[in-house]
């Protein structure tokens, strides 16, 4: 089960995400659903657009199970299958 404490070690595709801080100020406030993930990038569906955003340049807010968690993008830089196998 995903919790605030262990979200960094779970599958993130399908979660709603928002950028709350970024090196690129134009990306702050983007909200969407994660539809794909690579080692360094998230692909977000924001309305009718698809946006690819580097993980490490932003602070991310995730909504899940009625909870919200904020995570530094640098904590998420790894391939999804590598991150899922890590221990908390």
N, C-alpha and C positions, 0 to 999 in steps of 0.2 A: 504494500500500500504506500502511495506517495504521501510524504509529510514534508513540512517546511525544512526539517533537519536533513532529509535524505533526497530531496528532489534532484540534486546534482548527479545522482547515481541512477536515475531512472530514464525511461524512454520519454522523450519530450514531444515527439511528433503527435499532433492531434490536440496539444494544449493551446489555450489562448495565451498570447504573450504580448507584452508592451515594452517599449524601450523607455526607461525612465531617466537615463543619463547616457550620453554618447560623446565621443570625440567630435563627431559630426553633428552639430546642433540641429541640422535639418531633419535628422532621423528621430530626434526626441519626440515622443508622442505617437510614433507608429504603433498601431494595434492590429493584431491579426492572429490567425491560427497557423501554427507551425505545420507545414505540409512536407518539408524535407529537411534533412540535416546532413552536413558533411563535417569533417574534422574542424574546419574553421568558419563555416557559414550556416546560418539558418535561412530557410526559404519560408517567407510569410505570405499568406493570402490575406490581403487587406482589401476587403470589399471585392471589387472586380479585378484588382491588380495583384501581381505576384512580385515580391521584392526579395532580393538576396541581400542579407545583411551580415557582416562579419561578427562573429560571437564576441571576440576579444575587445572590441572597441566600445562596448555598451554595457550598461547595467540593465538586466532584464527582470521584468515582473511577470510571474506566471500565475494563472488562475486555475485551480483544480479542486475538486471535491468541496466546493464552498470555501476554500482557503486561498490565501495569496502568499506568495513567497518572492522575495527579491534576491537575485543572485548576480554576482559579478561575472561577466562573460568570460573572463580569464579562467574561472573555475570550470567552465564547460568545454574548454578546448581539448577535445579528443574525439575520436570516432565514436559514434553512438554505442557500438557493441563493446568497445573498450571501457567506456564509462560505466556501462551497465554492470560489467563484471567486477568493478572496483568495490572495495569494502568501505563502509562508512566509518 
